[in-house]
Amino acid sequence: MNTRYLLVCCMLLLGYSSRAQPGKPLPAGYLQWSPTRYLQASDFQLRIRPRNNLNQSVGNLGMQVDGNVYDLFGKRANQVVQNVFDTSGSYLDSTDRLGTELQLRYMQTLWDINEVAARRLRQELRASAKRMLWVGKPSMDDLIRLAYEAANKRQIQYADETKYGHFVDKQEDWQNQLAKELAELAAFAVPN
């Protein structure tokens, strides 16, 4: 029993020392969510062919993992999960009569919903880290999948309730609710 405990402690220390350096930077074309930098038209870099069949903007959002269970115990615990935007896989619909501003607000709100989900995931991962290490359950992959599914469902709910950001009063309600949730989960934000 003592040998097993000693072995796990050594693995923990080795895990900490091998990941002591900061995480690798995001690949070119990816943006990390920020409370101060909002999406801009220039962030949508996918160029589509003229006279295409596409009739709406697309923002390629996602969560990426950079780390392992051992990182959840250290200073970079919140950096294990990153909420990213892929600029090269995103485009704005130039035929949209309502214009770029509405599309950007809609895409930013989707990304904000993703950030709430990412912070909740960071919170859940940190709370579950000891169990994941000792028991192997829940698995990190399962928690990530559940967070991603919850974010997708919430984005659909947002799109439905606001008619893709067109209902101004509902849009404001969503923005206020997300701002409140982001503030409540501030301890699980990625440091700037």
C-alpha positions in Angstrom: 0.0 0.0 0.0 2.8 2.5 0.9 4.6 1.6 -2.3 1.5 2.4 -4.4 1.1 5.7 -2.6 4.8 6.6 -3.1 4.5 5.7 -6.8 1.5 8.0 -7.3 3.2 10.9 -5.5 6.3 10.5 -7.7 4.1 10.5 -10.8 2.4 13.7 -9.6 5.8 15.4 -9.0 7.1 14.2 -12.4 3.9 15.5 -14.1 4.2 18.9 -12.4 7.9 19.3 -13.4 7.4 18.2 -17.0 4.6 20.7 -17.5 6.0 23.6 -15.5 6.6 25.7 -18.6 3.6 27.6 -20.0 1.3 25.8 -22.5 2.1 26.0 -26.1 0.7 28.9 -28.0 -2.4 28.6 -30.1 -1.8 27.7 -33.8 -1.9 30.5 -36.3 -5.5 31.4 -37.2 -6.9 30.6 -33.7 -8.1 33.2 -31.2 -8.5 32.6 -27.5 -11.7 34.1 -26.0 -11.1 37.4 -24.2 -13.3 39.6 -22.1 -11.9 42.7 -23.8 -11.4 41.7 -27.4 -14.5 41.1 -29.3 -14.9 39.4 -32.7 -14.3 41.7 -35.7 -15.1 41.3 -39.3 -11.4 40.8 -40.1 -11.5 37.6 -37.9 -13.7 35.8 -40.5 -11.0 34.9 -43.0 -12.6 32.0 -44.9 -13.0 33.2 -48.5 -15.9 31.4 -50.4 -16.4 31.2 -54.1 -18.7 33.7 -55.8 -22.3 32.7 -56.3 -22.2 30.0 -53.6 -25.2 28.3 -52.0 -24.3 29.5 -48.5 -26.8 32.0 -47.0 -25.5 32.6 -43.5 -22.4 33.4 -41.6 -20.5 30.7 -39.8 -18.2 31.0 -36.8 -16.0 28.0 -36.2 -16.0 27.8 -32.4 -14.6 25.0 -30.2 -12.9 24.0 -27.0 -9.4 22.5 -27.1 -7.5 20.7 -24.3 -3.8 21.5 -23.7 -2.8 19.4 -20.7 -3.6 16.5 -18.5 -5.0 15.6 -15.1 -1.8 16.6 -13.3 -2.1 20.2 -14.7 -5.5 20.5 -12.9 -3.6 20.7 -9.6 -1.2 23.5 -10.6 -1.2 27.1 -11.6 -2.2 26.5 -15.2 -5.3 24.6 -14.3 -7.6 27.0 -16.1 -5.4 26.9 -19.2 -6.1 23.2 -19.7 -9.3 24.0 -21.5 -9.2 26.8 -24.1 -12.3 28.3 -25.8 -11.1 29.1 -29.3 -12.3 30.7 -32.6 -10.8 29.4 -35.9 -10.5 32.4 -38.1 -9.6 30.4 -41.2 -12.8 28.3 -40.9 -15.2 31.2 -40.3 -16.9 33.7 -42.7 -19.5 36.5 -42.7 -22.4 36.5 -45.1 -21.8 39.6 -47.3 -25.4 39.3 -48.7 -27.0 39.7 -45.3 -29.2 42.8 -45.5 -29.0 43.5 -41.8 -25.2 43.9 -41.9 -22.1 43.0 -40.3 -22.7 44.5 -36.8 -25.7 42.2 -36.2 -23.8 39.1 -37.4 -20.8 40.0 -35.2 -23.0 40.4 -32.2 -24.6 37.1 -32.8 -21.3 35.3 -33.3 -19.8 36.9 -30.2 -22.8 35.8 -28.1 -22.3 32.2 -29.4 -18.7 32.5 -28.4 -19.7 33.9 -25.0 -22.0 30.9 -24.4 -19.0 28.7 -25.2 -16.9 30.5 -22.7 -19.5 29.9 -19.9 -19.4 26.2 -20.8 -15.6 26.2 -20.8 -15.5 27.8 -17.4 -18.0 25.3 -16.0 -15.9 22.6 -17.5 -12.8 24.0 -15.9 -14.7 24.1 -12.6 -15.9 20.5 -13.0 -12.4 19.2 -14.0 -10.7 20.9 -11.1 -13.4 19.5 -8.7 -13.0 16.0 -10.2 -9.2 16.0 -10.5 -8.5 13.8 -7.5 -11.2 11.3 -8.4 -9.9 11.2 -12.0 -6.4 10.6 -10.7 -7.2 7.9 -8.1 -10.2 6.2 -9.5 -10.1 7.1 -13.2 -13.7 8.3 -13.2 -15.1 10.5 -14.4 -13.0 10.6 -17.5 -11.7 13.9 -18.8 -13.1 13.0 -22.3 -16.6 12.4 -20.9 -16.6 15.7 -19.1 -15.4 17.6 -22.2 -18.1 15.9 -24.3 -20.8 16.8 -21.9 -19.7 20.4 -21.7 -19.6 20.6 -25.5 -23.1 19.1 -25.8 -24.4 21.5 -23.2 -22.9 24.5 -25.0 -24.4 23.3 -28.3 -27.9 23.0 -26.8 -27.7 26.4 -25.2 -26.5 28.0 -28.5 -29.6 26.5 -30.2 -31.8 27.8 -27.4 -30.2 31.3 -27.8 -30.7 31.2 -31.6 -34.3 30.1 -31.2 -35.2 32.7 -28.5 -33.6 35.6 -30.3 -34.3 34.6 -33.9 -30.5 34.5 -34.5 -30.0 37.8 -32.5 -32.7 39.7 -34.3 -35.0 40.2 -31.3 -33.2 43.0 -29.5 -34.9 42.7 -26.2 -34.2 38.9 -26.0 -30.7 39.6 -27.2 -30.1 42.0 -24.3 -31.6 39.4 -21.9 -29.1 36.8 -23.1 -26.1 39.2 -22.9 -27.0 40.3 -19.4 -27.4 36.6 -18.3 -24.1 35.6 -19.8 -22.3 38.6 -18.3 -23.7 37.5 -14.9 -22.6 33.9 -15.4 -19.1 34.9 -16.6 -18.7 37.1 -13.5 -19.9 34.2 -11.2 -17.3 31.9 -12.9 -14.5 34.4 -12.9 -12.2 32.1 -10.8 -12.2 29.7 -13.8 -11.2 32.2 -16.5 -8.0 31.9 -18.5 -5.6 34.6 -17.3 -4.9 37.3 -19.9 
